[in-house]
Structures are given as structure tokens and as C-alpha cells.
Amino acid sequence: MARHADMEVLDSILDTMGNTPLIRLQKLAKGIPADVLLKVEGMNPGGSVKDRIGIRMIRAAEREGKLGPGGTIVECTSGNTGMGLAIAASILGYRAIFTMPDKMSAEKINLLKAMGAEVVVTPTAVPPDSPESYYKVAERIVRETPGAFHANQYHNQSNPQAHYETTGPEIWRQTKGHITHFVVSLGTGGTVSGTGRYLKEQNPNVRVIGVDPEGSILKDYFETKRIVEAKPYKVEGIGEDMIPSTMHFQYIDEVVRVGDKECFVAARALAREEGILGGGSCGAALAGALKALKHTKPDDVAVVLLPDTGERYLSKFYNDEWMRDNGFLEPEAVAIGDVLAHKRAGVPALLTLAADRPVKEAIELIREHGISVIPVLRDGKVVGTATETSLMRLVFENPEMQHAPVAEVMEGPLPRLTPKDSVKAAIRLLSKKTPAVLVAVGDNPVGILTSFDLIDFVSH
């Protein structure tokens, strides 16, 4: 018996699962008539909605005699289910082995190892029935490991049942039964099936909307009942290349499709505009919700489930370099200072010339450094521009002009932007008549940005 039973103390971290908050979407909900509420599952102890199913699958296996003392829990996971199972396994004394596709973030792998689990990484770009797929590798480990239990979230009905018993009742209670729309990204189907079933039992008119990433087969199957070929995509933890038996389509009214870029841009906006750091599946749910909820009414109440925390994606879509390398970074999100910092080797960010220096010196600078424009200064301030084109034409027509002060032949100052301005602002200014822009902080020039600089930046 526990001592001092009157203290407010939980027996284990497992007792903190569930009862996650609903938070109203503010800035990003503009243009959506409905009241949009976010179910923030990243506040579970393991950082995701999958915490709800881990302990329930284990307890069911114990009751059914599939898992006993000293046993091993094996699962194929994108990381979050593994985390939920790893937490329960560490407390209950089980060994845990997880297989994961190689597209998953390093943070997820390291988190599972930190919880004492063993992780086997498998190729992503293989069919689900390939011996190398994370499904089949998990099955092989189960066969080869005495006392192993395959949690099998894709076919274990404890998965949707967990959401029928917890997630659905929580949302109904928190909204006082006013919910009209439920939006959730699709994966194994457990969340949408269990929650959707409960909500529709309370009110059949609740509209359940699934969100599926481009490349997954779930939307096509929902609409046509045909299995199409899956294609690779970057967002983790959602979408499928096969149909799980835990996906109960009868509780879904609509499936919206979103692309990788939409997922990542939405997740980054969620963090920057609403202060909620969510994973790519959260971005998918939000992007899908903003599409599906455009025609709602002001009295409608929409709940968007955000599956996990974004802390395990800091090396991926929260990293500007990763976003840029994968072609996902919006021009508005790229600052001019980023381009200047990545100028090709040997090219100074800024070369200037005093107004009283000879034209010949400007030509030598242009030839030596392979540049096309030079700001001209007088008393430390930019008063004009020496351009390759105008100097070439001038000297060709009159060689004696090489010895004239550059102030006599310079053109007007370049348009001015700051390092914090977006690349999109520079793109709007650059043209044949405006070959470059001057980048300055206050009155102090710090760089020159040309069209070639932008092309070089994007190509690398």
C-alpha cells in the first residue's frame, strides 16, 4: 500500500496519458467561418497520440496470453507508436525491438534508443511485401525471437479501440457535444476509426475528414475501392502503401489530399504564428483542415487533431537548409542575407569604389573578381553605380575615358534592400534595367545581389 495516500502523486508516467487540451486556432484560421480547435496530442508523455495505443495493445496481449514475463515487444513504426510502446515496456519490464524506414528523423531513432529500445532501420523505397520492408523485417524478428509479441498496430484492433475509449469521449466532453467536424491525418486508421466511431454514435451528423499525403494510397482507395501504386513522399508517420485492417472507412466522410510542401509549410507556420511546435503530420492535418473547412458555418465547431510534437523533426523541416535542399522553402522564407552568406567562393559580398577613382580601376575590379556592378561611394555614402555594360561601351567608344573619374560616368544608385528582406522582394526588382540590388543596413552597404547570385544559390 502506498504511504501518504492523500498526496497528489501518480503511480507512473503512464497515468499522464490522454486528456490533452483543445486550443483555439487564432491567426491561421482567418477565412474559416467555423470555430477551429486543435487537439494537441504532442502533450502526451511520449509526445504523440500513439501513447494512447501502446499500453492498451500491451495489456490486451497480456490478457490474451500473447505476452508474458520476460517477453519482447516487436513493432514496425514510424517512431511515435514505438515511443508509446517503449515507455510502457520500460515500466513493465519488457524488451522492445522496433523496425523503422530510413526516411525517419535521427531524433526518433535516438529517442527510442534512449528509452532502452533496439532499433532496426530498413529501406523506405521498397514494396510492403518486400523482405526488406519494415513490416516484413518485424515479422522475421518475431519468428526468430522466443517470447516475442508483434504489436502490429496496422491490424491490432486495440488501436482504434483505444481512441474509441479515450480520444472520442474527451473531444465530445471538451466541446460539450458542439463538435460538427473532426479532421485528422490518416495512417494506420486507428485514430480516425475509433474517434470517428465514437463521435458518430453521439451525433451521426459529425463530419469526419481524413487527410492523406500525396503518394499514399488511402484517398484513392476510399474513393474508388481500388489499390493504386504508392509513390515516395517525405512527410513521416502518415499515409500508407497498403490498407490496414484498423482503417474503418465507414466512419470517414471525406478524404483531403495534401503535398509534402503543404505539410511542412503549415507546420512551420503553426509554430511561428500559433506557438505550437508540431510534426509534419500536424502540418498535414492543418493544411487539410484549411482546405476542407472553407465552406463551414460560423456556428460550426471543428476539431483538428495534431498527432505529435515537432521536437523530433528539428533536423528536417524545421531546418532551413533541409527545406532548401528538398525544394520546400518558400521564397518569402529565404532572406537576402542567406544568399549573401552562400555566395560562391572567391566572390566578396561587397566591393566598392570611391567616386574620384579612375574608370580603369573599376574595370580592373570587374575583371579580377568576375562581377558586373560596383557601388560608388563619396564620403562613405553610396552615390552611384559603375556597371560592366556601361563601362565596356564607354571605353570601347573612347579609350581615353579609362583615366576619367568614375563619378563622371557612373549611373544612379541601385535599389536598396536589407539582409532581412525576402528573396521575393529582390526578384521583383531584378530585371534587365536593374541588374542588381544593393543590400544595406541603414546607410552602410553590406553586399550586392544579382540574378546570377540567386541562380547560383538555388542550384546549390
N, C-alpha and C positions, 0 to 999 in steps of 0.2 A: 504494500500500500504506500502511495506517495505521502511523504511528510508535508505538513502545512498545506493541505489540500485546498485551502481558501485562497492561495496565491493565484494570480493570473498568469499561469505558465502553461505552455503547450508541451505535449509529450515528445513531439518530433517535428521536423520541418515539414513532414507530410501533412500535418494539420493546418498548414497555412495555404494549402492549395484551394483555388476557387474563390468565389465572392470577389472577383475582380471588379473594378469600378467602371461605371459608364461616365464618359466625359464628352461634353458637347463640343462638336466641331465648330470653330468660330470663323477664322479668316478664310479657310479653304472651302467653306460651304456657300460662298456667295453665288447667287444664281440658282441655288437649290431651294425650292419652296419648303420642303419638309424640314422638320427638326432632326438634324443628323447627330446621332450619338455614337461614340466609339467605345466598344467593349475591349479594354486594354489588357489582353492576356499576357503581355510581357511582364506583368506584375506578379505572376506566379513565381514560386521559389526557384524553379528551373528556367524561368524566363520565357515560357511559352504555354500555349493552350494544351500542348501534348502532356503536360504534367498531369492533367486530369485522367488520362487513359492509362498511364504507366502502372500506377498502383492497382487499378481495377483489373487490368489484364493479369497481373501477378496474383492477386487474391483469387481470381476466378480459376487460375491454373492450380493454385494450391488446393482449392475446394474439389477440383476435378481429378486430383492426383497426378497432374502432369508436371508438377514442380515440387520437389521435396528438399529437405535439409542438405546443404552442400551442393545444390544444383546450379546449373549455368543457364543464364538467360541470354538468348541469341536473337538479334533483330537486325533487319536491313532498314536503315534510317537515313534521312537527310540531316539528322543531327538532333532535332528537337525531341522526337519520341525517344531517342537514345538517352537524352538528358533526363527525361522523366523516369525512364526505367532505371538509369544509373543511380539516381537519388534514392529510389526505393530499394534497389539492390544493395546499396552501401549500408542502409539502415537495417535491412532484413538479413544481411549476411550471404547474399548470392554473388557468384561470379557473373560478370557481364561481358559479352563479346558483341561488337557491332560492326556491320559492314556499311560502307558509305561510298557513294560515287565520288570520283576525283574532282568534280566541279565544286564541291562544298568548300567553304572557307576554312582556313587553317585554325581560326578561332574555335570552330565547332569541334574539330578533331582534338585540339588541346584541352578543351573543356571536358570532353568525355574521358580523356586520359587522366585529367586532374581528379575526376570522381572515382578513379580506380578501374575504369573500364579498359578493355582491349579493343583497338580499332583496326579493321582491315579495309584498306582503300582499294576500290575497284574502278575499272574504266566506266565513264559515263556513256560514251557513244557506242554502245552495243545493244542488241535487242534484249528484251526482258527474258527470253528463253535461252540466251547465251550462257554457257557455263561460267563466263567471266562476269555476268551481271551481278549486281549486289543482292538481288533476290536469290539467284542460284548459289552464290557463294555462301550465303547464310544457310541455305538448306543443306549444303555439303557439310558445313561446320556442325550442324545439328546431328547429322548422321554419324559423324566421326567423334562426337563428344559424349561420353556417358553422362546420363542425368541432365541432358540439355533440354531446354524448353524453348521452342520457337514462338516468340510473342506474336509475330505475323499480323501486324496492325492492318494489313490490307484485306485480311479475311477473318479477323477475330471480332466477333460481334460485341465483345465487351467495349470495343472502340466507340461505336455510335451509342451504345447503352450508357456509357459514362456521360455523354453530353445530354442524353435524354433525362438523366437523373440529376445533372448539375447545371450545365450551361443554359439549357432551355428554361428551367424554373427560375434561375437567377435573373435572366433577362425579363421574363414575364413579371417577376416581383419588382424589379427595379423600375420598369416602365409603368407599373400599376395597370398592366394589361392594355396600354395605349399603343403598343407597337403595331405598325402596319407593314413594315418592310424589314427583312433581315438579309444582309449582304455579307457573304463570306467567300474567301478564295477556296478553290477546290483542290483536294489532294487525294487522300485515302477515302474521303467521303464521310468520315466519322462525325466531324463537327456539323456539317450541313445536314446530315441524315438524322442524327439524334436530336439536335436543336430544332431542326425544321419539323420533325415529327411532333415534338412536344408543343411547339408554338401553334401548329395547325390543329392539334387536339383542343387547344384552348380557344382558338379562333381560326376557322378554316380560311378566312379571307386574308390572313397574314401572307404577304408575298415573299417567297424565299428566292433569293437571287444568288446564283453561283458565279464566281469569276475564274476564268480559265486562261492560262498564258498561251500565247501563240506558240505552236509546236506540240502542245498537248492534244490528246485525242478526245478529251471529255466532252467538250462542246459539240463536236461533230456527232459523237455517239448519242448524246442527249437529244439532238435534233433529228437524226436520221436512223439511229439504232445500227449504224454501220461502224466498224472499226477501221479507221484510216491509219496511215503510216505516221508515226510520231517523228518530229524533227527536233534537233537540238535547240535548247534555249538556256539562258543564263540564270534566270531567277530560280532560287532554291526553295525546296520544300513544298511546292505546289505543282499541279498538273500531273498527268500520268501518261505512260506509254502502253498501259493495259487497263482493264476495267476491274477495280477491286470489288469484291462482294460486299464490302462495307459501304459502298456507294449506293444509296437507295434513291434512285432518281424520282420516285413517285412523290417525294416531298419537295422537289425543286420546280419552280415555275418558269425560271428563265436563266440562261447562262450567257454572260457577257465575256467577250474576249479582250485581252489586253496584251500589249507587247512588252518586251524587256525594258525598253527605254521608258515607257509609261510607268512601269512599276518602280523603277529606280528614281526617276524624277519626282514621282509622287511621294515616295518615302523620304527623300531629301527635303521636299517642301514641308512634309509633316513635321520633321524635326525643326526646321528653321522658322516655320510660321506658327506652329502649334506647340512646340516644345516637347513633342513625343517622339522618342527615338525608336523606330520600328524597323523590322526586317523587310526584305523585298516582297514577301507575301502580304505584308501590311500595305505597302505601296500598291500592290495589285488590287487588294480589296478596296482601297480608297479610290484608285483610278476607275475601277469598275463601278463603284457606287456613284461617282460623279457623272458617269455616263448614264446609268440606269435610273437615277433619281431626278432627272431633269423635268419630268412631267408629273411629279408628285404634287400634292396639295398642301397648303400651309398647316392644316390640322394633322397631317401625316407625321408619324414618328418612325424614323429609320434607324436601325442599329447596325453598325458596321463592325464586324469582329476583326480586331487586329491580332494576328496569331502570336507574334513573338517580339522580343526586344531586338534592337538594331546593333547591340554591342558586339555581336558575333559576326558583323559584316563591315567592321571598320577598315579592313584591308581590301575590301571590294568596293561596293558602290558608294560608300561614304568617303572613298579616296578619289580625289580629282584625277590623279594620274591613271588609276584603273578605269575610271569612266571615260577619260580621253582616249586611252588605248583601245577601248572597246567601242568607240564611236557614239557614246551615250551622252556626253557632256553638251548641254545646250550652249549656244553662243553667248547668251546672257550670263551664263555662269563662268565663262572664261574671261578673266581680267586681262587688260593690256599688259599689266605688269608680269603676268605669267609668260606671255610671248617674249617680252624683253629678256626675261631670265633664261629663256631657252634659245636665244639667238645662236646661229651656227658658230662653231669655233673660229676664233681669229677675227671676228667682226665686233668692234666695240659697240656698246649700246648707244654711244653718242660721240660724234666728232663735230667740233665747231671751228669756226674761223673768224678772226677779228675783221671788222669792216675795212680796215686800212691795209690788209694784206693783199698781195698781188693775185690776180686771176691764176697765174701759173701755179701758185701754191695750192689753190683749190683743186686744179686739175691733177696735181700730183697726189693729193689725198684721195681723190676719187679713184685714180688708177691703182694706188697702192693697196687700198682696202676693199676695192670692188663694190663701192657704194654709189648711190645715184643722187643723193641730196645732202647738203651741208647747211645747217643753220648759221647765219651770220650774226655776230654779236658786236654791240657797241656799248661800252661801259657795263658789260656783264648782262645786258638785256638783248633779247632776240629782236633784230630789226629787219631781217630779210632772209632769203634762201638762195644759195647757189645750187643750181641743178645741172646734172650731167648733160641733159639735152641742150639747154640754152648756152652753156659754156662751149660745147662742141661746135654748135652752129656759129657762135660769135668768133671763136679763134680761127675756124676754117675760113670765114669770110675776111677776117682782118687779123693776121698773126701778131701784129703789134699790140693787140689788146691783152696779150698774156701778162704785160707789165703794168696794166692799169689796176687801181684798187678794186677789189671785188665789190665794194659798195656801189661802183658806177654801173655794174651790170647785173646786180642781184635782182631777184624777183621778190614779191611780198612774202611776209611770214606765212608759214604753214598753219593749217587749222590746228588747234591745241586741244588735247585731251589729257586726262590724268591716269596714273597707273591703275587706279581703282575702277575706271570706266570699263565697260564691257567691250569685248571684241566686236560685237554687233554695231556699237557706235562707230568704231573705226571703219567697218565695212561700208557703212552708209556714206562716209566721207571720201573714201578712196575711189579714184577714177583716173582717166587719162589726164584730166586737167589738174587733179590733186594726187600726185604720185606717192605722197607720204603724209603722215601727221606727226606733229611734234608732241612728245609726251613730257609733261612738266608738272612739277609740284610747286604751286604758287607761281612765282616768276622764275623759278630755277628749272631749266630744261634738264631732263634726265635720259632722254632717248628719242630715237626716230623709229617709226613703224611704217614699213612699206608693204605693199601687196605681196611681194616675194617673201617677206618675213612671215606673213600669215600662212602662205602656202607651205613654206618650209616647216613651220610649227605643226600644221595639221598632218603633213606627210610623215613626221617623226613621232 
